[in-house]
């Protein structure tokens, strides 16, 4: 369970690194928050 979260966060971090502008980063952060909330409800 914890390993899955670590892998997921690493993937998100790589996406943020690839994001070239602030809008991409904001969108990625918003999506991350939504996914974390959904993940926490499981």
Secondary structure, DSSP 4 states (H G I P E B T S, - for coil): -HHHHHHHHHHHHHHHHH--SHHHHHHHHHHHHHHHHHHHH-
